[in-house]
Amino acid sequence: MIAIAALNGLPQDAFVSLLGEVYEHSPWVAEAAAGRRPFATRADLHAAMEAAVAGADRGRRLALLRAHPELAGRAAIQGDLTAHSKSEQSGSGLLDAPAASVERLQALNRAYADRFGFPFIIAVRGLDRDAILARLEARLRNGPEAEEAEALRQVGRIAALRLEALVEG
């Protein structure tokens, strides 16, 4: 864990190296936030990162959403998840789910991706497999604009949780 004052003093490349995966496979978010230093708190850092996402064009925001792995999807099965994603999915019971649950989740993931053009994204901390499946089913009923906004909110929540593990106060 790094103190916010130490984070503020890092060279840009070290800052991005440390925080580049807070937003899955999207170091551009950390790069944009680095220029807004110094931060008084971790919450200020997160706000700067969220502002970078909000200020990006729609294509870049969609790329950010598409950078996320499917829950219990191909990357999980092949062991290609980032350390953050592996920890998050494992903690919710998704990586050791019974075959029937995995098949149901994968079918819902396909339906979701077909409908919206990006994977289902949810901050899984504190949710079990059944809660995740129920939320996925419910969100499939959203309209495209509402769901894109919700997916971006979830990405922000995931980033905040990841920052809690990396940055003091």
C-alpha positions in Angstrom: 0.0 0.0 0.0 1.2 3.5 -0.8 0.5 6.7 1.0 -1.3 9.4 -1.0 1.7 11.8 -0.4 4.1 9.3 -1.8 1.8 8.6 -4.8 1.7 12.3 -5.5 5.5 12.4 -5.7 6.0 9.5 -8.1 7.2 10.2 -11.6 4.4 9.8 -14.1 5.6 6.5 -15.5 5.8 5.0 -11.9 2.3 6.5 -11.1 0.8 4.8 -14.2 2.7 1.6 -13.6 1.2 1.4 -10.1 -2.4 2.4 -11.0 -2.6 1.4 -14.7 -4.8 -1.6 -14.0 -7.2 0.0 -11.6 -9.3 0.5 -14.7 -9.0 -2.9 -16.5 -6.5 -2.8 -19.3 -6.9 1.0 -19.5 -3.8 2.8 -18.3 -4.9 5.9 -20.1 -7.2 6.6 -17.1 -4.2 6.7 -14.7 -2.2 8.7 -17.3 -5.0 11.3 -17.4 -5.3 11.4 -13.6 -1.5 11.8 -13.1 -1.7 15.3 -14.5 -4.2 16.4 -11.9 -1.9 15.8 -8.9 -1.5 16.4 -6.1 -4.5 14.6 -4.5 -5.4 15.2 -0.9 -7.1 11.9 -0.5 -7.8 8.6 -2.2 -11.3 9.8 -2.9 -9.8 12.8 -4.8 -7.7 10.5 -6.8 -10.7 8.3 -7.7 -12.7 11.4 -8.6 -9.9 12.5 -11.0 -9.9 9.0 -12.6 -13.7 9.1 -12.9 -13.5 12.6 -14.5 -11.0 11.2 -17.0 -13.5 8.4 -18.0 -16.4 10.9 -18.1 -14.4 13.2 -20.3 -13.4 10.5 -22.7 -15.3 10.2 -26.0 -17.9 7.4 -26.2 -15.6 5.2 -28.3 -12.9 5.2 -25.6 -15.5 4.6 -22.8 -16.9 1.6 -24.8 -13.3 0.3 -25.2 -12.9 0.6 -21.4 -16.1 -1.5 -20.9 -15.0 -4.1 -23.5 -11.6 -4.4 -21.8 -13.4 -6.1 -18.8 -13.5 -9.9 -18.9 -16.7 -11.8 -18.8 -17.5 -13.2 -15.4 -16.4 -16.9 -15.4 -15.7 -16.5 -19.1 -12.9 -17.6 -21.4 -10.2 -15.5 -19.7 -11.2 -17.1 -16.3 -11.2 -20.6 -17.7 -7.9 -20.1 -19.5 -6.3 -18.4 -16.4 -5.8 -15.1 -18.3 -7.5 -12.8 -15.8 -5.6 -9.8 -14.3 -4.7 -10.3 -10.7 -7.5 -7.9 -9.7 -10.1 -9.7 -11.7 -9.0 -13.1 -10.5 -9.2 -12.1 -6.9 -12.6 -10.4 -7.4 -14.2 -13.3 -9.3 -12.7 -15.9 -6.9 -14.1 -14.1 -3.9 -17.6 -14.2 -5.2 -17.5 -18.0 -5.9 -17.6 -17.6 -9.6 -14.4 -19.5 -10.3 -15.3 -22.6 -8.5 -19.0 -22.7 -9.4 -20.8 -25.9 -10.3 -20.9 -26.6 -14.1 -24.7 -25.8 -14.3 -24.1 -22.3 -12.8 -21.2 -21.6 -15.1 -23.3 -22.7 -18.1 -26.2 -20.4 -17.0 -23.8 -17.5 -16.4 -22.1 -18.0 -19.8 -25.4 -18.1 -21.6 -26.5 -14.9 -19.8 -23.2 -13.3 -20.6 -23.6 -14.1 -24.3 -27.2 -12.6 -24.3 -25.9 -9.5 -22.5 -22.9 -9.0 -24.9 -25.2 -9.5 -27.9 -27.7 -7.0 -26.6 -25.2 -4.3 -25.4 -21.9 -4.9 -27.2 -19.8 -5.2 -24.1 -19.5 -7.7 -21.2 -21.7 -7.6 -18.1 -19.8 -5.7 -15.5 -20.6 -5.6 -11.8 -18.5 -5.0 -8.7 -18.8 -8.5 -7.2 -17.4 -7.8 -3.7 -20.1 -8.7 -1.2 -22.2 -10.6 -3.8 -22.5 -14.3 -4.1 -23.1 -16.2 -7.3 -26.9 -16.2 -7.0 -27.0 -12.4 -6.4 -24.7 -11.8 -9.4 -26.9 -14.0 -11.7 -30.1 -12.2 -10.5 -28.6 -8.8 -11.2 -27.4 -9.9 -14.6 -30.9 -11.1 -15.5 -32.4 -7.9 -14.2 -30.0 -5.7 -16.1 -30.7 -7.5 -19.4 -34.1 -5.7 -19.3 -32.4 -2.2 -19.3 -32.3 -0.1 -22.4 -28.9 0.4 -24.1 -28.2 3.9 -22.8 -29.2 3.1 -19.2 -27.1 -0.1 -19.2 -24.1 1.7 -20.6 -24.4 4.2 -17.8 -24.8 1.4 -15.2 -21.8 -0.5 -16.6 -19.7 2.7 -16.3 -20.9 3.2 -12.7 -19.9 -0.4 -11.9 -16.5 0.2 -13.4 -16.1 3.2 -11.2 -17.1 1.2 -8.2 -14.6 -1.6 -9.1 -11.9 1.1 -9.4 -12.7 2.6 -6.0 -12.4 -0.9 -4.4 -9.1 -1.5 -6.2 -7.8 1.9 -5.0 -8.7 0.9 -1.4 -6.3 -2.0 -1.7 -3.5 0.1 -3.2 -3.6 3.6 -1.7 -3.8 4.7 1.9 -6.5 7.2 2.8 
